[in-house]
Amino acid sequence: MNKYELDTPCIIVDRTKLLANINRYQAIADEAGITLRPHVKTHKTPQIARLQVEAGAVGVTVAKLGEAEVMADGGINNIVIAYPIVGQSKLERLVQLAKRVKLTVACDSYEVASAISEAALKAGMVINIWIEIDPGYGRVGVQPGESLERLAGALAPLQGIVVTGVLEFAGHSYDAQTDEERKSIAVHEAAVASSSADTLRGCGFPIETVSGGSTPVSRFASLMQGVTEIRPGTYVFGDLTQVQAGALEIEQCALSVLATVISRPAPDRAVIDGGTKVFTMDGEDSVLGTGRGYVIGHPEINVSWFNEEHGVLVLPPSEQGLKVGDKLEIIPVHCCAVVNMLDELNIVQDDLVQEIWPIAARGKVK
């Protein structure tokens, strides 16, 4: 089937670009002498996770326990949950998952760690813990220095867990405007992570892994002294946010949304069958001047605005021949959010649909 025969709106993934992105970031990690643990919240698809592991990834990172369960079901056996686990029902699921795979959980507080400790002891097991450090982003993460030392002292008596690593996420790298700024953030992130690992080692913890690296800074992995692995996610598909961050070129973006023109209410306006329930409103308008997306092959079209079910395109005179029924491929602002909105990935090569992969971890936010 030709991709333009697909019912819309739907997600298209270019297999050649997907594999090139996977291999490019694996090479970045390999050249830096560190491991790659991709964050699968971007694709939520075991088939892609397996491609990443086959290319050399040590395992995967997930955001939520539900994603971890899907990846385990899909054959991935080395998983880091980079998110605090809170609540009795989640702890029960965590213990069951830890019986199936090599599992590590991030936390930044005594409350989370002690609850995991109690659950692990009841189950007669030991669960790996990584302490999340805040490198300046201001989201979760214990502050380095005295706060980390106090947390280490509180965790030391706990049984049923073993602290074997630290991890960070420098999300402020997305606000950087130049590669020099991104390099500076990468170096600072690595320094904070490495020194925090040393702090924990000094408190008697057997720290083996120092984990960092978002997609915008992971390409500077060779500068991240002391880091032993990186956890980029969005690199696998790319989107307009990553193009803005310099992580890849627009031509390297592997994911697009195929949409159909369903109305031509004015010469300079067309409406497509995808709105916020497909593209979401996450992220900022494209720096390319194309609005809320980039129409492949039609760079002068502006993806102007969305409401729930409609996407409004502003057309220059050269594009006003667009007709109802025409189909357009649009690269979104943020691919991770789009993937969580739809059920399937249509895997395409040379414009032909080769496979359809269910987005098995879609909606797995618990």
N, C-alpha and C positions, 0 to 999 in steps of 0.2 A: 504494500500500500504506500502511495506517495503521502508525505506528511500533510499536504494540503487537503487530503481527503478526510483527515481526522475531524471529528466533531469538536466544537469549541465552546468555551475556552479550555485549553489544555496546555500541559507543560511538554516542551520538546527539549531533549538533551542530545546534543551532538556528540556521538561516541568518540570521534577522533579528537575533539577538543577536550572532552572529559579525560581521556587517557593521557593526553599531553599535559594537562594540568596536574594530574596525579603524579606523573613521572617527574615533572619539573620540580615540584616541592619535595619529593623524595630525594632528588639529586641535591637540592639545597641542604637538606639535613645530612645526607651522606658526606657531602664535601666539608661540612662543618664538624664531622665526626661525632654527631649526636643522633639520637633516635627521633622518629616522627610518630606522634600519636594523634592522628587527625580527629577533629571534633565533628561527630556525625550528626549533630543537630542541624547541620546544613542540608543534608540529603535524606536523612531518616530512613535509609534504604539498605538492608543487609547486602544486596548484590554489590553496591558501590563500596561498602565497607570491606567486603572480601577482596575487591580489586585493589584497594589501598593496602591491605595486609599482604596480598600477593606481590605488590610492588616493593614491599620492604618495611611497611609500618609495623611497629612493635605491638600495636593494639589500637584501641579507639578510646576516645573521650566522649562522654554523653553529658547532657545537662540534667536529665531526670531519670529516676529509677525505671519508669515505664520504657524509656528508650533503651536502657540497659537490658531489660528483659527481652525486648524485641531483638536486639543484637545477639544476645545469647542464644535465642531460638534460631537465629540465622547462622550460627556456627562461629561466632566471634567469642574467643575464650579469654581475652585479656582486656579488661574494661576498667576505666576510671570514671567514677561519677563525680564530676566537678561541681558539686552542689551539696549543701548541707541536707542531711536526711533527718526529718523531724516528724514525729507522730508514730503511735504504736503500730498502726496497720502497715506503714512503710517499713518500720524496723522488722516486722515479721517477714515481709517480702524480701528485704535486704538479706536476711539470714538464709532464706531459701535460695536466693541467687548466688550467695557466696559458696554454697555447696556445689554449684555447677561450674563456675568459672573463677579465674584469678581476678579478684575484685579489690578495688581500692576506692575509698570514699574521702572526699575533701571536707574539711570542717575548719571553723575559725573560732570555736568557743568550747568551753568546758561542758556546757549543757548538751551540745550535740554529741561530743565525744563520749561523755559518760553514759548517755542513753545507748549508744552503739556498743559500748563496753558491756553494759548490763545484758543486752540482747545476745551478744556473742557468747558471754559466759554461760547463759542459760542453754545455748545451743551447743556448748562444748567446742567452740571454735575460736580462732583469732582472726580479726579483720584488719587489713592494712588501712592506715589513715595517713593522709597527707594534709599538712597544715597550709591553709590558704593565707597568703600574705598580701597586703594591699601595697602595690608599688606606686600609688599616687592617683589611682583612678577614682577612689572614693565610693566604691560599691561595697561588696563584702571583703573580708580579709582582715586579719589581725594586723595591727601596726607593728612594724619591725622594732627591735630594741627592747625596751623595758616591758611593753605589753606582751611581746612574744615570750620573754623570759618568765613573766608571771603565768602565762598560759602553760608553758612547758612545765613549770613547777606543779601546777594543778593536775596535769595529765600524767605525770610520772608514776603515781601509785596505781593508776588504772590497769586492770587486767582485761584480757579479752580483745585488746587492740594493740597494735604496734605501729608507732609513728616511723615511717620509712621515707618520707619525702616532703617537699614543699612545692607549692605551685602558685603562680601569679597570673593575672590577666591585666595587661596594660591597655584597657579599653580607650584611654585618652589618646592612643596612637591614631585613632580615627579622626581626631581633631587637628592632627598635624598637617601643615600645608606643604612641607617640602621633605625630600628624602633626608636632608641633614637633620631635621627635627625628628624624623622617624628613627634614624640611626641613634640619636641621642637618647630617645626613649628606650630603644632596645638595649643600649649599654647600661642605662640606669636600672631598667627592669632586671637585667642579669646581675648587676651588682647587689641589688637589694635581695634578690633570691639567694645568691651565693652566700652573702653574709648571714642571712637568716638560717640557711642550712648549717653554717658553722656554729651559730648560736645554739641550735638544737643539738648538734653533735657535742658541744661543750656541756650540755645538760644530760648527756648520756644516751641520746636517741640515735639509732643506727640509720642515719639519713643516707639513702642511696640515690634518690632521684631529685633533681632540681628542674622543675618543669615550668615553661613559660611560652610566650610567643603567640600573638594573634597573627592573622594573615598579613596585615600591613607591615609588621616588623619581622616576621619569620624569615623573609628573604634576606635579612641581615643576620642570620643565625651565626655566621662566622665571627661576628663581633660580640656575641653574647657569652662572654667568658664565664665559666662555672656552670652554665646551664647544660643539662644532660639530655633534655628532650624538648621539642616544641609541639604545640597543639593548635595549629591553624585549622580552620574549618571551611570558610567560604571560598578558599582558593580552588576547591574542586569544581565549582561552577563558574564563579566570578559574577559580578553584577556591577551596576553603575557606581555603587559606593566604593568597591574595590578598584575600579578604574580611576576614580578620583584619588584614591590612596596610592596609586602607582603600583598596585600589586600585579596588575595584568593589563593588557590592551583590550580595547573593545572587541577586536577580532578574536580574542582568546576566550571570550565568554561562551560557556558551553550550554547554558540554560536560557531558554526564551519561552514566552507565552504566545501561543497561537490564538489569535482572536479574529472574530468575524465582524465586518461592518454591518450593522443592523439598521442604521438610519443615516440619511444625508439631509438634515433639516435646513441647511444653508450652504451656499457655495463654499464657504471657508470652514465648514464644520462637518465632521463625521463622528458617529457614535459607534463604539464597539461593545461587544457582549461581555466585557470584563470590567468590573469596578473594584471597590475596596474589598469585596469578598474573594477576589483573586489576587490583585496586586498589593493589597493593604495600603496603609498610609505611613508605614515605617520608613524612616530615612528622609533625606532632603532631596529636593529636585536635582536633576542631573546638571553637573557643571558643564556638560556639553551644550547646554542651552536647549535641550529637547524635553524639558519638563519632567513628568513622572515616569518616563521610560524612554527607550531608544528604539525606534522602528527600524529594523534591519533592512537595508536597501533604500530607505526613505529618510535620510537624516534631517531633512528640512521639515518633516512633520513634528509638531509639538504635541506631546501627550499632556494635555492641559490640566484636566482635573477628573476626579472620580467621585461618584457616590456609590451606593451599595452594588448596583448591578450594571451601571453604565460607565464607560470611559469616553471622555470627550477629547477629540483630536482637533487641533487647529491646523488648517491646511493652507500652505502658500499657494499662489496661482498655479505653480507647476504640478501640484498634487491634487488639483480639484477635479480630476477625472476619476477619482476613486468612486466605486459604485457599491451599492448594497450587495452583500454577498462576497465581496472581496475579503481575502484573509491576509493578515499581517502578523509577522513575528516581532515581538517586543521584548527587549531585554529589560528586566525590572530594576528598580532602585536597590531592593534588598531581596536576594533570592531565597534566603533562609525562611523568611516570613511567607513567601509565595508557596514554597514546598509544603508548608503546613496547612495550606488552604485547599489543596486538591488531592485526589486519591491515587494518581498514577503518574509515572514518568514514561513518556514515549521516547524510546531510545532510537535515534535516527542516524543513518550513515548514507551519504550521497543522496539525501532527500527521501530515502526509503525507510519506513518504520521497520526496524529489525526485531525489537522486543518491546513489551510493555511490562514495566516493573511496578508492582504496588508499593506505595509509600507506607510501609508497614508500621512505622513509628509515628505516623501522622496523628496528632492529637494526644500523644502520650506525654502529658504534662504533669502527671502525678508520680 
